[in-house]
């Protein structure tokens, strides 16, 4: 049971606030030492065996044997071609964020949809989808829309709950709409082509965007005070507004087509397309006259920080998984999950509920590298379509950015929101959008064929 206790201890430390990578590393060493000691003492050991019946050499050999493959695992991580796409896509997203892409898109789309009741919220969702497909950086998207869109919506009488909920939900679309870091990480864990994950995640992502828009239009129609139409300056013609919007939308749209289109068409690997995307982002910034040495330096430093965090967590998670397997906890988990009522469906429901629950407290990276490797062999044993299971997990992980108390999008928005917007407004605002995400997740579970999967 040491592996089970280790999992609980790691979760407790993460909730308290200890750094993720160090938590996994420290917990692995402590419980690994405990497992090594218990393996060298007799089965009927007593307290006296702490002083007799074993030598330090025996303990050292057992402990080192447990982590014997660690250097090879680390080398494999650092030379993984799939994971090379992570820093490239992060760099691409930061450059586009610093080129004020979100500002241009929000201003132009706001003029197009402002006359429609709930139009500003609809435009925020559409911009969130475009930013997701071009930058994929959740924090940058939420902050940009929080700074630009939130004050405008509040100024025109939009409900605080609808405004904040829309911005948080639109900002997290980058978790499911390609190029998504979540999908790259899951591609590595599942050992699936990232291009296939991108392709199969695109349609559920669009369905989610459509669900957000339909919800906003319905609640705006039912309650006319929640999202009123706004007055648009009639001195600027509709044709001019459309032209201005197209000028803002077409360049990032071309970049999206180049990056994702090259992957879907099989012309380039995700890593190669990420390189093209990074160059395209630099050219786009130059076209917007935002390119500078300072901006490239800041984007590079930001990329290094985020990438270092991801890889440090991955190395800590590797040590964690070694101890987990060594202790036999993976076999206990497999036996429990495979003997659930309902067989495949019992496993699927419990695994989705477990991931959703953990998403309240820990980030998608930890879940991807700690929980998913435990569930994956069981899913293969049961015969689940790995692509389908991976997309279900990706959709599930998206909710972790919205669920209180530790949803990152909630913190990002609170950091830039006006003082009049309370944390409770944000929490209440995201609840309908979390419900929509769960409904879309359930639809993918029940109707996999509609989304192109084989259950």
Buried (B, 14 or more C-beta within 10 A) or exposed (E): EBBEBBBEBBBEBBEEEBBBBEBBBBBBBEBBBBBBBBBBBEEEBEEEBEEEEBEEEBBEEBBEEBBEEBEEBBEEBEEBEBBBBBBBBBBBBBBBBBBBBBBBBBBBBBBBBBEBBBBBBBBBBBBBBBBBBBBBBBBBBBBBBBBBBBBBBBEBEBBBBBBBBBBBBBBBBBBBBBBBBBBBBBBBBBEBBBBBBBBBBBBBBBBBBEBBBEBBBEBBEEEEEBBBBBEBEEEEEEEEBEEBBEEBBEBBBEBBEBBBEBBBEEEBBBBBBBBBBBBBBBBBBEEBEBBEEEBBEBBBEBBEEBBEBBBBBBBBBBBBBBBBBBBEBBEEBBEEBBEBEEEBEBBBBBBBEBBBEBBBBBBBBBBBBBBBBBBBEBBEEBEBBBBBBBBBBBBBBBBBBBBBEBBBBBBBBBEBBEEEBEBEBBBBBBBBBBEBBBEBBEBBBEEBEEBEBEB
